[in-house]
Amino acid sequence: MRFRCDLYDDPFTPNFHLSEVVSYLQTKLPNSQFTQHGELVREKLAALPESEREILLQRLTVRFAKARVHDPYQPVTEREPLYGEITYERRRLILRGEAKGVIYDGFMAQELLASLFGSEEISRWRLPIIFTNQLLATFDESDHRYHLRTVILGYPAIVSTTGLIEAPAKPREFYIAREQFRAMGLDAISPLLASELKERCLLPNDERLTEVAKGYALQAIFYALFGEAFCDCKDCRLYNAHWQEEMLNAQLNGSYDLCPRHETMLKSFRGQV
């Protein structure tokens, strides 16, 4: 059966270009079908009769508000969201698209977004990949706290464009400088420091974001096709980077695109379809 992947855009993040991700994946799997879509929620709302749009919008608004992480050391539990949280989510979904300063439980967000797809749109051989500027986190039972994530694997897969910047740890100098600037009442680090750190981490509005996102979309596809998404080789695009410098090396400066083992897996799959 022919593999199909539907990719949904994050139009709110500067320097993210979904068309380039689609083209990259098509070169990796030329016999598979890759379809580019607009932003998921807006596309799904637009496809509904007007009488049903408000019902769906209200459901999404409340459930996203319920998925907010308030305490990094406690898993999200069922609760009634505040009026202000619901208002914020509604405005985010229909107007601004911004999700600044809010962290969502990644699996709750995934479950909610999965409900937007019909059975014919999501299956073993049809994978939706959603790009979003929402910050996503999952609760780790080993240390009893939430950790920011770059990607939530599964159906649908979700790649957080903000998570690519925030989830892998930055160099120690960045955090020291950020606290110093905050103490002075400033929100951003200086252009000089940003320039010095550029080769070591992604920064907001970074022109390299799309190139990095390609590798995380590929991780989602490997997980769907083979049940594994990550690689131990630091030069492979599938390397599970915990530091920004590791991520940039794997996605931009590796010795190869995929390590020999994963390239062989992909070649074998191409020969089957």
C-alpha positions as YAML, in Angstrom:
chain: A
units: angstrom
residues:
- id: 1
  name: MET
  ca: [0.00, 0.00, 0.00]
- id: 2
  name: ARG
  ca: [1.24, 3.48, -0.85]
- id: 3
  name: PHE
  ca: [2.25, 5.60, 2.14]
- id: 4
  name: ARG
  ca: [0.68, 9.05, 2.39]
- id: 5
  name: CYS
  ca: [1.65, 11.93, 4.64]
- id: 6
  name: ASP
  ca: [-0.44, 15.07, 5.14]
- id: 7
  name: LEU
  ca: [1.54, 18.03, 6.49]
- id: 8
  name: TYR
  ca: [-0.23, 20.94, 8.19]
- id: 9
  name: ASP
  ca: [1.36, 24.37, 8.26]
- id: 10
  name: ASP
  ca: [2.39, 26.66, 11.10]
- id: 11
  name: PRO
  ca: [1.83, 30.02, 9.37]
- id: 12
  name: PHE
  ca: [2.53, 32.01, 12.53]
- id: 13
  name: THR
  ca: [6.24, 31.23, 12.86]
- id: 14
  name: PRO
  ca: [8.66, 33.41, 10.86]
- id: 15
  name: ASN
  ca: [11.18, 31.57, 8.69]
- id: 16
  name: PHE
  ca: [9.23, 28.32, 8.69]
- id: 17
  name: HIS
  ca: [8.49, 27.17, 5.14]
- id: 18
  name: LEU
  ca: [6.42, 24.01, 4.92]
- id: 19
  name: SER
  ca: [6.87, 23.67, 1.16]
- id: 20
  name: GLU
  ca: [10.59, 23.04, 1.69]
- id: 21
  name: VAL
  ca: [9.86, 20.30, 4.23]
- id: 22
  name: VAL
  ca: [7.46, 18.65, 1.79]
- id: 23
  name: SER
  ca: [10.02, 18.79, -1.03]
- id: 24
  name: TYR
  ca: [12.69, 17.27, 1.21]
- id: 25
  name: LEU
  ca: [10.48, 14.38, 2.30]
- id: 26
  name: GLN
  ca: [9.45, 13.74, -1.29]
- id: 27
  name: THR
  ca: [13.09, 13.24, -2.27]
- id: 28
  name: LYS
  ca: [13.49, 10.76, 0.57]
- id: 29
  name: LEU
  ca: [10.36, 8.79, -0.33]
- id: 30
  name: PRO
  ca: [9.66, 9.50, -4.01]
- id: 31
  name: ASN
  ca: [7.04, 6.75, -4.28]
- id: 32
  name: SER
  ca: [5.01, 8.10, -1.36]
- id: 33
  name: GLN
  ca: [2.47, 10.91, -1.44]
- id: 34
  name: PHE
  ca: [3.07, 14.13, 0.48]
- id: 35
  name: THR
  ca: [0.29, 16.71, 0.62]
- id: 36
  name: GLN
  ca: [0.70, 20.24, 1.94]
- id: 37
  name: HIS
  ca: [-2.18, 21.79, 3.90]
- id: 38
  name: GLY
  ca: [-2.86, 25.07, 5.65]
- id: 39
  name: GLU
  ca: [-3.13, 25.43, 9.42]
- id: 40
  name: LEU
  ca: [-5.05, 22.42, 10.76]
- id: 41
  name: VAL
  ca: [-7.74, 23.98, 12.96]
- id: 42
  name: ARG
  ca: [-8.62, 26.70, 10.47]
- id: 43
  name: GLU
  ca: [-8.80, 24.17, 7.65]
- id: 44
  name: LYS
  ca: [-11.08, 21.85, 9.61]
- id: 45
  name: LEU
  ca: [-13.34, 24.70, 10.73]
- id: 46
  name: ALA
  ca: [-13.64, 26.01, 7.18]
- id: 47
  name: ALA
  ca: [-14.77, 22.59, 5.94]
- id: 48
  name: LEU
  ca: [-17.74, 22.47, 8.33]
- id: 49
  name: PRO
  ca: [-21.21, 23.93, 7.84]
- id: 50
  name: GLU
  ca: [-21.51, 27.22, 9.70]
- id: 51
  name: SER
  ca: [-23.91, 25.66, 12.22]
- id: 52
  name: GLU
  ca: [-21.22, 23.17, 13.31]
- id: 53
  name: ARG
  ca: [-18.21, 25.50, 13.44]
- id: 54
  name: GLU
  ca: [-19.09, 27.11, 16.75]
- id: 55
  name: ILE
  ca: [-19.64, 23.70, 18.38]
- id: 56
  name: LEU
  ca: [-16.20, 22.49, 17.31]
- id: 57
  name: LEU
  ca: [-14.53, 25.78, 18.19]
- id: 58
  name: GLN
  ca: [-16.00, 25.71, 21.68]
- id: 59
  name: ARG
  ca: [-14.86, 22.12, 22.21]
- id: 60
  name: LEU
  ca: [-11.32, 22.90, 21.08]
- id: 61
  name: THR
  ca: [-11.19, 26.05, 23.18]
- id: 62
  name: VAL
  ca: [-12.17, 24.30, 26.40]
- id: 63
  name: ARG
  ca: [-10.01, 21.23, 25.87]
- id: 64
  name: PHE
  ca: [-6.90, 23.21, 24.99]
- id: 65
  name: ALA
  ca: [-7.47, 25.28, 28.12]
- id: 66
  name: LYS
  ca: [-7.71, 22.04, 30.12]
- id: 67
  name: ALA
  ca: [-4.45, 20.78, 28.58]
- id: 68
  name: ARG
  ca: [-2.40, 23.66, 29.98]
- id: 69
  name: VAL
  ca: [0.51, 22.77, 32.25]
- id: 70
  name: HIS
  ca: [0.33, 24.91, 35.39]
- id: 71
  name: ASP
  ca: [2.75, 23.00, 37.62]
- id: 72
  name: PRO
  ca: [5.82, 21.38, 36.00]
- id: 73
  name: TYR
  ca: [5.98, 18.87, 38.85]
- id: 74
  name: GLN
  ca: [2.38, 17.66, 38.66]
- id: 75
  name: PRO
  ca: [0.68, 15.92, 35.73]
- id: 76
  name: VAL
  ca: [-2.31, 17.76, 34.33]
- id: 77
  name: THR
  ca: [-5.57, 16.60, 35.90]
- id: 78
  name: GLU
  ca: [-9.18, 17.18, 34.97]
- id: 79
  name: ARG
  ca: [-10.25, 20.66, 36.05]
- id: 80
  name: GLU
  ca: [-12.53, 23.45, 34.96]
- id: 81
  name: PRO
  ca: [-10.50, 26.09, 33.09]
- id: 82
  name: LEU
  ca: [-10.74, 29.74, 34.01]
- id: 83
  name: TYR
  ca: [-12.75, 32.14, 31.88]
- id: 84
  name: GLY
  ca: [-9.60, 34.02, 30.90]
- id: 85
  name: GLU
  ca: [-7.94, 30.81, 29.72]
- id: 86
  name: ILE
  ca: [-10.92, 29.96, 27.53]
- id: 87
  name: THR
  ca: [-10.99, 33.47, 26.09]
- id: 88
  name: TYR
  ca: [-7.27, 33.29, 25.33]
- id: 89
  name: GLU
  ca: [-7.60, 29.95, 23.56]
- id: 90
  name: ARG
  ca: [-10.51, 31.12, 21.46]
- id: 91
  name: ARG
  ca: [-8.61, 34.22, 20.38]
- id: 92
  name: ARG
  ca: [-5.54, 32.10, 19.62]
- id: 93
  name: LEU
  ca: [-7.51, 29.69, 17.47]
- id: 94
  name: ILE
  ca: [-9.45, 32.19, 15.37]
- id: 95
  name: LEU
  ca: [-7.36, 35.36, 15.38]
- id: 96
  name: ARG
  ca: [-3.74, 35.62, 16.45]
- id: 97
  name: GLY
  ca: [-2.39, 32.11, 16.33]
- id: 98
  name: GLU
  ca: [0.10, 32.96, 19.07]
- id: 99
  name: ALA
  ca: [0.77, 30.67, 22.01]
- id: 100
  name: LYS
  ca: [3.31, 32.71, 23.97]
- id: 101
  name: GLY
  ca: [4.19, 31.67, 27.49]
- id: 102
  name: VAL
  ca: [1.78, 28.72, 27.60]
- id: 103
  name: ILE
  ca: [2.83, 25.07, 27.84]
- id: 104
  name: TYR
  ca: [0.45, 22.26, 26.89]
- id: 105
  name: ASP
  ca: [0.48, 18.58, 27.80]
- id: 106
  name: GLY
  ca: [1.69, 17.02, 24.55]
- id: 107
  name: PHE
  ca: [-0.36, 13.83, 24.74]
- id: 108
  name: MET
  ca: [-3.55, 15.69, 25.62]
- id: 109
  name: ALA
  ca: [-2.97, 18.02, 22.67]
- id: 110
  name: GLN
  ca: [-2.30, 15.03, 20.42]
- id: 111
  name: GLU
  ca: [-5.51, 13.29, 21.50]
- id: 112
  name: LEU
  ca: [-7.49, 16.45, 20.87]
- id: 113
  name: LEU
  ca: [-6.02, 17.05, 17.42]
- id: 114
  name: ALA
  ca: [-6.51, 13.39, 16.48]
- id: 115
  name: SER
  ca: [-10.24, 13.88, 17.00]
- id: 116
  name: LEU
  ca: [-10.26, 16.32, 14.07]
- id: 117
  name: PHE
  ca: [-9.48, 13.57, 11.57]
- id: 118
  name: GLY
  ca: [-11.90, 11.12, 10.02]
- id: 119
  name: SER
  ca: [-11.00, 7.43, 10.00]
- id: 120
  name: GLU
  ca: [-10.02, 7.69, 6.35]
- id: 121
  name: GLU
  ca: [-7.53, 10.49, 7.13]
- id: 122
  name: ILE
  ca: [-5.44, 8.72, 9.75]
- id: 123
  name: SER
  ca: [-4.22, 5.12, 9.58]
- id: 124
  name: ARG
  ca: [-1.15, 2.90, 9.46]
- id: 125
  name: TRP
  ca: [-0.44, 4.12, 5.93]
- id: 126
  name: ARG
  ca: [-1.65, 7.69, 6.25]
- id: 127
  name: LEU
  ca: [0.18, 9.94, 8.69]
- id: 128
  name: PRO
  ca: [-0.76, 13.53, 9.51]
- id: 129
  name: ILE
  ca: [2.16, 15.70, 10.68]
- id: 130
  name: ILE
  ca: [1.08, 18.93, 12.35]
- id: 131
  name: PHE
  ca: [3.48, 21.85, 12.75]
- id: 132
  name: THR
  ca: [2.53, 24.21, 15.57]
- id: 133
  name: ASN
  ca: [4.00, 27.09, 17.52]
- id: 134
  name: GLN
  ca: [2.50, 25.70, 20.73]
- id: 135
  name: LEU
  ca: [5.01, 24.64, 23.37]
- id: 136
  name: LEU
  ca: [4.42, 20.97, 24.22]
- id: 137
  name: ALA
  ca: [5.68, 18.96, 27.16]
- id: 138
  name: THR
  ca: [5.29, 15.43, 28.49]
- id: 139
  name: PHE
  ca: [5.44, 14.26, 32.09]
- id: 140
  name: ASP
  ca: [8.39, 11.99, 32.88]
- id: 141
  name: GLU
  ca: [7.66, 9.53, 35.69]
- id: 142
  name: SER
  ca: [11.38, 8.94, 36.28]
- id: 143
  name: ASP
  ca: [12.00, 12.44, 37.65]
- id: 144
  name: HIS
  ca: [8.37, 13.48, 38.22]
- id: 145
  name: ARG
  ca: [8.33, 16.58, 36.09]
- id: 146
  name: TYR
  ca: [7.36, 17.90, 32.67]
- id: 147
  name: HIS
  ca: [9.95, 18.26, 29.93]
- id: 148
  name: LEU
  ca: [9.54, 20.37, 26.80]
- id: 149
  name: ARG
  ca: [9.45, 18.36, 23.57]
- id: 150
  name: THR
  ca: [10.38, 19.05, 19.98]
- id: 151
  name: VAL
  ca: [8.11, 16.33, 18.59]
- id: 152
  name: ILE
  ca: [5.21, 14.20, 19.78]
- id: 153
  name: LEU
  ca: [5.33, 10.94, 17.85]
- id: 154
  name: GLY
  ca: [2.30, 8.93, 16.81]
- id: 155
  name: TYR
  ca: [-0.92, 9.63, 14.93]
- id: 156
  name: PRO
  ca: [-0.98, 12.50, 14.36]
- id: 157
  name: ALA
  ca: [2.65, 13.49, 14.85]
- id: 158
  name: ILE
  ca: [3.18, 17.03, 16.12]
- id: 159
  name: VAL
  ca: [6.33, 19.07, 15.56]
- id: 160
  name: SER
  ca: [6.61, 22.15, 17.77]
- id: 161
  name: THR
  ca: [8.45, 24.91, 15.93]
- id: 162
  name: THR
  ca: [8.80, 26.75, 19.25]
- id: 163
  name: GLY
  ca: [9.97, 23.53, 20.85]
- id: 164
  name: LEU
  ca: [12.83, 23.29, 18.37]
- id: 165
  name: ILE
  ca: [14.09, 26.56, 19.85]
- id: 166
  name: GLU
  ca: [13.18, 25.99, 23.50]
- id: 167
  name: ALA
  ca: [13.28, 22.24, 24.23]
- id: 168
  name: PRO
  ca: [16.93, 21.22, 23.63]
- id: 169
  name: ALA
  ca: [19.13, 22.89, 26.24]
- id: 170
  name: LYS
  ca: [21.09, 25.95, 25.16]
- id: 171
  name: PRO
  ca: [24.69, 26.74, 26.16]
- id: 172
  name: ARG
  ca: [25.11, 27.80, 29.78]
- id: 173
  name: GLU
  ca: [26.11, 31.32, 28.70]
- id: 174
  name: PHE
  ca: [22.66, 31.88, 27.23]
- id: 175
  name: TYR
  ca: [20.83, 31.26, 30.50]
- id: 176
  name: ILE
  ca: [23.25, 33.44, 32.47]
- id: 177
  name: ALA
  ca: [22.81, 36.30, 30.00]
- id: 178
  name: ARG
  ca: [19.04, 35.89, 29.93]
- id: 179
  name: GLU
  ca: [18.78, 36.21, 33.71]
- id: 180
  name: GLN
  ca: [21.02, 39.27, 33.65]
- id: 181
  name: PHE
  ca: [18.87, 40.96, 31.02]
- id: 182
  name: ARG
  ca: [15.67, 40.07, 32.89]
- id: 183
  name: ALA
  ca: [17.13, 41.63, 36.04]
- id: 184
  name: MET
  ca: [17.49, 44.83, 34.02]
- id: 185
  name: GLY
  ca: [13.88, 44.63, 32.88]
- id: 186
  name: LEU
  ca: [14.76, 43.55, 29.34]
- id: 187
  name: ASP
  ca: [13.08, 40.67, 27.51]
- id: 188
  name: ALA
  ca: [15.69, 39.87, 24.89]
- id: 189
  name: ILE
  ca: [19.41, 39.21, 24.92]
- id: 190
  name: SER
  ca: [21.67, 41.64, 23.07]
- id: 191
  name: PRO
  ca: [22.23, 41.29, 19.32]
- id: 192
  name: LEU
  ca: [25.95, 40.85, 20.01]
- id: 193
  name: LEU
  ca: [25.40, 37.88, 22.32]
- id: 194
  name: ALA
  ca: [22.83, 36.43, 19.94]
- id: 195
  name: SER
  ca: [25.41, 36.63, 17.16]
- id: 196
  name: GLU
  ca: [28.00, 34.88, 19.33]
- id: 197
  name: LEU
  ca: [25.58, 32.07, 20.21]
- id: 198
  name: LYS
  ca: [24.12, 31.63, 16.74]
- id: 199
  name: GLU
  ca: [26.38, 28.73, 15.79]
- id: 200
  name: ARG
  ca: [25.50, 26.93, 19.01]
- id: 201
  name: CYS
  ca: [21.72, 27.21, 19.19]
- id: 202
  name: LEU
  ca: [18.55, 28.15, 17.34]
- id: 203
  name: LEU
  ca: [17.21, 31.58, 18.21]
- id: 204
  name: PRO
  ca: [13.80, 33.20, 17.57]
- id: 205
  name: ASN
  ca: [13.23, 34.03, 13.89]
- id: 206
  name: ASP
  ca: [16.16, 31.81, 12.95]
- id: 207
  name: GLU
  ca: [16.49, 31.24, 9.21]
- id: 208
  name: ARG
  ca: [17.72, 27.66, 9.87]
- id: 209
  name: LEU
  ca: [14.43, 26.58, 11.45]
- id: 210
  name: THR
  ca: [13.00, 24.95, 8.34]
- id: 211
  name: GLU
  ca: [16.13, 22.90, 7.73]
- id: 212
  name: VAL
  ca: [16.04, 21.62, 11.31]
- id: 213
  name: ALA
  ca: [12.31, 20.87, 11.06]
- id: 214
  name: LYS
  ca: [12.94, 18.55, 8.11]
- id: 215
  name: GLY
  ca: [14.77, 16.10, 10.35]
- id: 216
  name: TYR
  ca: [12.00, 16.04, 12.94]
- id: 217
  name: ALA
  ca: [9.37, 15.39, 10.28]
- id: 218
  name: LEU
  ca: [11.57, 12.51, 9.13]
- id: 219
  name: GLN
  ca: [11.67, 11.17, 12.70]
- id: 220
  name: ALA
  ca: [7.86, 11.11, 12.72]
- id: 221
  name: ILE
  ca: [7.82, 9.19, 9.45]
- id: 222
  name: PHE
  ca: [10.40, 6.65, 10.63]
- id: 223
  name: TYR
  ca: [8.31, 6.05, 13.73]
- id: 224
  name: ALA
  ca: [5.21, 5.47, 11.60]
- id: 225
  name: LEU
  ca: [6.93, 3.17, 9.12]
- id: 226
  name: PHE
  ca: [9.38, 1.26, 11.30]
- id: 227
  name: GLY
  ca: [8.38, 1.84, 14.91]
- id: 228
  name: GLU
  ca: [11.59, 3.67, 15.72]
- id: 229
  name: ALA
  ca: [12.35, 7.35, 15.40]
- id: 230
  name: PHE
  ca: [15.72, 7.92, 17.01]
- id: 231
  name: CYS
  ca: [19.34, 7.05, 16.33]
- id: 232
  name: ASP
  ca: [22.42, 6.85, 18.56]
- id: 233
  name: CYS
  ca: [24.63, 8.29, 15.82]
- id: 234
  name: LYS
  ca: [25.20, 12.00, 16.45]
- id: 235
  name: ASP
  ca: [25.55, 12.76, 12.73]
- id: 236
  name: CYS
  ca: [22.21, 11.19, 11.76]
- id: 237
  name: ARG
  ca: [19.11, 13.34, 11.31]
- id: 238
  name: LEU
  ca: [17.30, 10.92, 13.61]
- id: 239
  name: TYR
  ca: [19.62, 11.59, 16.55]
- id: 240
  name: ASN
  ca: [17.64, 12.37, 19.70]
- id: 241
  name: ALA
  ca: [19.40, 15.59, 20.65]
- id: 242
  name: HIS
  ca: [19.09, 16.93, 24.18]
- id: 243
  name: TRP
  ca: [21.32, 19.96, 23.57]
- id: 244
  name: GLN
  ca: [20.99, 22.65, 20.91]
- id: 245
  name: GLU
  ca: [24.53, 22.08, 19.72]
- id: 246
  name: GLU
  ca: [23.79, 18.37, 19.23]
- id: 247
  name: MET
  ca: [20.62, 19.21, 17.31]
- id: 248
  name: LEU
  ca: [22.37, 21.66, 14.99]
- id: 249
  name: ASN
  ca: [25.14, 19.18, 14.31]
- id: 250
  name: ALA
  ca: [22.73, 16.37, 13.43]
- id: 251
  name: GLN
  ca: [20.42, 18.52, 11.32]
- id: 252
  name: LEU
  ca: [22.87, 20.90, 9.65]
- id: 253
  name: ASN
  ca: [26.45, 19.69, 9.96]
- id: 254
  name: GLY
  ca: [26.36, 15.89, 10.09]
- id: 255
  name: SER
  ca: [28.67, 13.73, 7.98]
- id: 256
  name: TYR
  ca: [25.59, 12.38, 6.20]
- id: 257
  name: ASP
  ca: [21.84, 12.92, 6.09]
- id: 258
  name: LEU
  ca: [21.00, 9.50, 7.52]
- id: 259
  name: CYS
  ca: [23.39, 6.98, 9.03]
- id: 260
  name: PRO
  ca: [24.05, 3.86, 6.90]
- id: 261
  name: ARG
  ca: [21.59, 1.71, 8.88]
- id: 262
  name: HIS
  ca: [18.69, 4.11, 8.57]
- id: 263
  name: GLU
  ca: [19.51, 4.88, 4.94]
- id: 264
  name: THR
  ca: [19.33, 1.14, 4.26]
- id: 265
  name: MET
  ca: [15.95, 0.92, 6.02]
- id: 266
  name: LEU
  ca: [14.59, 3.73, 3.88]
- id: 267
  name: LYS
  ca: [16.02, 2.22, 0.70]
- id: 268
  name: SER
  ca: [14.42, -1.12, 1.55]
- id: 269
  name: PHE
  ca: [11.04, 0.54, 2.07]
- id: 270
  name: ARG
  ca: [11.33, 2.40, -1.23]
- id: 271
  name: GLY
  ca: [11.87, -0.94, -2.94]
- id: 272
  name: GLN
  ca: [8.65, -2.33, -1.48]
- id: 273
  name: VAL
  ca: [6.30, 0.37, -2.77]
...
